[in-house]
Amino acid sequence: MVMVENKSSTSLSWSSFGITDVGKVRKHNEDSLLDKPEIGLWVVADGMGGHEGGDVASQMIVKSLGKIHEGITLDRYIDDIEDRLIKVNERLITKARESERNVTMGSTVVGMLAYDRFCTFFWAGDSRLYRLRNRSLRQLSRDHSQVEIYVEQGLISRKEAATHPHGNMITRAIGADKDLYIDFDIQEMQSGDRYMLCSDGLTKHLEDIEFEEMLSEGSAEEACKELTALTLERGAGDNVTTIVVDIE
């Protein structure tokens, strides 16, 4: 949880702060985070499968991505990220098959890569990336979940989705299927942008309007700590992980 600043070739700079907490109910933290502003890379992974399952999966993701060096070109950087996630996916499926207890070893992932003037982001599952620009919040990732499908089909409203009993059913994750597809997108960053990566342990307890209000004030460190504290006050039924990235 150390804030570091890095300068890009276009005079944009970024600083970040990340924090993870076991929450109020779980005994083990299956979330993992990667906070590497020195190469412009941030990742949140939310493990599934219990102790020795989910935590192994999320740790494998951040350890693999943590070995990446800054790419010569953006395309090569993105290819390296995708290749590493595909290899982790293969290793998790193999480990799960070889396990005597037949445990699930999977993890959602959301990541952000700052390169030159651009922000590339990638995800699988329901861990999210938000952007606050001019005090207006926008969710950049789209949940790979059953309730998101219901919303897209018009079966339930966005408000109903927040409390739907199928809220924990995700449709994509690292380690869940041999044919892994990771969503990637890209946008141009602006000075003053603030990005937030988080696990669903945060989004289960707070609404987007609260994110907008709390991210509009204070430093990245203050925002992370205040968001975590409010989640803990509300029961924190899951592990909670947050990274806030400021672009200047």
C-alpha positions as a printed Julia matrix, in Angstrom:
248×3 Matrix{Float64}:
   0.0     0.0     0.0
   2.65    2.46   -1.14
   1.86    5.34   -3.44
   4.25    5.76   -6.34
   4.23    8.3    -9.15
   5.36    7.7   -12.69
   5.83   10.09  -15.61
   4.82    9.12  -19.13
   6.32   10.43  -22.35
   3.38   12.78  -22.88
   3.72   14.49  -19.47
   0.77   12.58  -18.01
   1.58   11.16  -14.6
  -0.2     8.69  -12.39
  -0.24    7.74   -8.74
  -2.16    4.97   -7.03
  -3.1     3.29   -3.8
  -4.51   -0.2    -3.2
  -5.92   -2.0    -0.2
  -7.47   -5.42    0.46
  -9.36   -6.63    3.52
 -10.7   -10.05    4.54
 -14.04   -8.48    5.56
 -16.28   -9.35    8.48
 -17.42  -12.87    7.56
 -14.78  -14.8     5.62
 -11.87  -16.46    7.42
  -9.46  -16.17    4.5
  -8.81  -13.47    1.95
  -9.19  -14.91   -1.55
  -8.67  -11.5    -3.18
  -5.28  -10.42   -4.5
  -4.11   -7.14   -5.97
  -1.26   -5.84   -8.09
  -0.31   -2.18   -7.73
   2.61   -1.36  -10.05
   2.4     2.3   -11.08
   6.07    2.2   -12.08
   5.0     0.26  -15.2
   1.41    1.53  -15.25
  -0.29   -1.76  -14.36
  -3.0    -2.47  -11.78
  -4.94   -5.7   -11.23
  -7.64   -6.99   -8.87
  -8.33  -10.73   -8.76
 -11.21  -12.23   -6.75
 -10.7   -15.93   -6.1
 -13.37  -18.63   -6.02
 -13.28  -22.03   -4.42
 -12.43  -21.41   -0.79
  -9.08  -21.5     0.99
  -6.39  -23.29   -1.09
  -8.62  -22.78   -4.12
  -9.63  -19.19   -4.66
  -6.64  -17.65   -2.95
  -4.28  -19.83   -5.01
  -6.02  -18.76   -8.22
  -5.97  -15.03   -7.49
  -2.36  -15.15   -6.32
  -1.28  -16.99   -9.45
  -2.83  -14.25  -11.58
  -1.14  -11.33   -9.83
   2.19  -13.14   -9.55
   2.23  -13.89  -13.26
   1.19  -10.38  -14.3
   3.6    -8.91  -11.76
   6.51  -10.34  -13.76
   5.62   -8.31  -16.84
   8.09   -5.64  -17.88
   7.01   -2.49  -19.63
   6.34   -3.33  -23.26
   8.2    -1.89  -26.23
   4.86   -1.37  -27.96
   1.32   -1.35  -26.62
   0.36   -4.33  -28.8
   3.19   -6.44  -27.4
   2.3    -5.37  -23.84
  -1.33   -6.44  -24.34
  -0.29   -9.72  -25.98
   1.92  -10.51  -22.99
  -0.92   -9.87  -20.56
  -3.31  -12.07  -22.53
  -0.75  -14.87  -22.93
  -0.02  -14.89  -19.21
  -3.72  -15.07  -18.28
  -4.29  -17.92  -20.74
  -1.36  -19.85  -19.25
  -2.65  -19.28  -15.7
  -6.05  -20.51  -16.86
  -4.48  -23.72  -18.19
  -2.48  -24.27  -14.99
  -5.54  -23.77  -12.79
  -7.62  -26.26  -14.76
  -4.8   -28.81  -14.52
  -4.33  -28.24  -10.77
  -8.08  -28.6   -10.15
  -8.2   -31.91  -12.03
  -5.22  -33.23  -10.11
  -6.59  -32.19   -6.72
  -7.65  -35.07   -4.48
 -10.52  -32.98   -3.1
 -11.65  -31.86   -6.57
 -11.66  -28.23   -5.48
 -12.61  -25.3    -7.68
  -9.68  -23.06   -8.53
 -10.86  -19.95  -10.27
 -10.75  -16.18  -10.08
 -12.28  -13.15  -11.68
  -9.85  -10.49  -12.84
  -9.95   -6.83  -13.79
  -6.87   -4.91  -14.84
  -5.82   -1.53  -16.15
  -2.73   -0.64  -18.17
  -1.62    2.99  -18.56
   0.57    3.41  -21.62
   1.46    6.76  -23.15
  -1.88    8.64  -23.35
  -3.95    5.49  -23.37
  -5.71    3.29  -20.84
  -6.19   -0.33  -21.85
  -8.36   -2.39  -19.54
  -9.26   -6.06  -19.42
 -11.54   -8.27  -17.38
 -13.2   -11.64  -16.9
 -16.0   -11.96  -14.34
 -17.64   -9.32  -12.17
 -14.71   -7.44  -10.67
 -15.08   -3.92  -12.02
 -13.32   -0.85  -13.37
 -14.84    2.61  -12.96
 -13.72    5.99  -14.24
 -14.49    9.32  -12.59
 -14.15   12.19  -15.08
 -15.33   15.73  -14.33
 -17.03   14.36  -11.18
 -19.13   11.97  -13.29
 -18.77    8.22  -12.71
 -18.89    5.58  -15.44
 -18.47    1.81  -15.19
 -16.05    0.81  -17.96
 -16.17   -2.97  -17.54
 -19.35   -4.99  -18.04
 -20.05   -7.83  -15.62
 -19.81  -11.36  -16.95
 -22.67  -12.54  -14.75
 -26.09  -14.14  -14.95
 -27.88  -11.07  -13.64
 -26.18   -8.89  -16.27
 -27.67  -11.19  -18.91
 -31.09  -10.78  -17.29
 -30.7    -6.99  -17.39
 -29.62   -7.01  -21.06
 -32.61   -9.17  -21.94
 -34.95   -6.79  -20.1
 -36.02   -9.45  -17.61
 -35.03   -7.39  -14.56
 -34.09   -3.78  -13.9
 -30.63   -2.55  -12.93
 -32.0    -1.87   -9.42
 -33.42   -5.4    -9.13
 -30.09   -6.84  -10.25
 -28.4    -5.46   -7.12
 -30.38   -7.83   -4.85
 -31.15  -10.7    -7.21
 -30.54  -14.21   -5.75
 -28.38  -15.1    -8.77
 -26.04  -12.21   -8.03
 -23.08  -14.53   -7.33
 -23.4   -16.5   -10.58
 -20.64  -15.39  -12.93
 -20.35  -16.55  -16.52
 -16.62  -16.1   -17.06
 -13.5   -16.47  -14.9
  -9.86  -17.51  -15.04
  -9.75  -21.27  -14.35
 -13.42  -21.89  -15.14
 -13.18  -23.11  -18.74
 -10.4   -24.26  -21.06
 -11.61  -21.83  -23.73
 -10.92  -18.51  -22.02
 -11.98  -15.24  -23.57
 -10.81  -12.01  -21.96
 -12.46   -8.7   -22.81
 -10.11   -5.83  -23.7
 -10.96   -2.2   -24.38
  -9.01    1.03  -24.76
  -9.61    4.75  -24.3
  -7.6     7.94  -24.14
  -6.86    9.22  -20.65
  -7.21   12.82  -19.52
  -5.47   14.72  -16.76
  -7.78   14.68  -13.75
  -9.23   11.23  -14.44
  -9.6     8.91  -11.47
  -9.98    5.17  -11.98
 -11.13    2.55   -9.48
 -10.63   -1.21   -9.74
 -12.51   -3.33   -7.22
 -13.78   -6.78   -6.32
 -17.5    -7.42   -5.86
 -16.98   -7.34   -2.11
 -17.12   -3.56   -2.52
 -19.95   -3.31   -5.05
 -22.2    -5.59   -3.0
 -22.41   -3.01   -0.22
 -22.08    0.36   -1.96
 -23.99    1.95   -4.82
 -22.56    3.81   -7.78
 -23.8     7.17   -6.5
 -21.76    6.59   -3.33
 -18.69    5.75   -5.4
 -19.16    8.97   -7.34
 -19.41   11.05   -4.18
 -16.54    9.4    -2.31
 -14.16    9.3    -5.28
 -14.75   13.01   -5.93
 -12.89   13.98   -2.75
  -9.5    13.39   -1.17
  -6.41   11.48   -2.24
  -6.31    7.97   -3.7
  -5.26    6.64   -0.29
  -8.06    8.46    1.52
 -10.65    7.24   -1.01
  -9.52    3.6    -0.69
  -9.57    3.68    3.09
 -12.95    5.42    3.3
 -14.57    3.02    0.82
 -13.19    0.03    2.73
 -14.26    1.44    6.09
 -17.83    2.01    4.89
 -18.0    -1.51    3.48
 -16.82   -2.92    6.81
 -19.43   -0.84    8.64
 -22.1    -2.44    6.45
 -21.06   -5.98    7.27
 -18.51   -6.8     4.55
 -19.86  -10.27    3.79
 -17.03  -10.88    1.34
 -13.37   -9.95    0.94
 -13.06   -6.38   -0.31
 -10.3    -5.01   -2.54
  -9.93   -1.54   -4.03
  -7.3     0.25   -6.11
  -7.63    3.95   -6.96
  -5.49    5.43   -9.75
  -5.14    9.18  -10.34
  -4.07   10.6   -13.7
  -2.45   14.02  -13.65
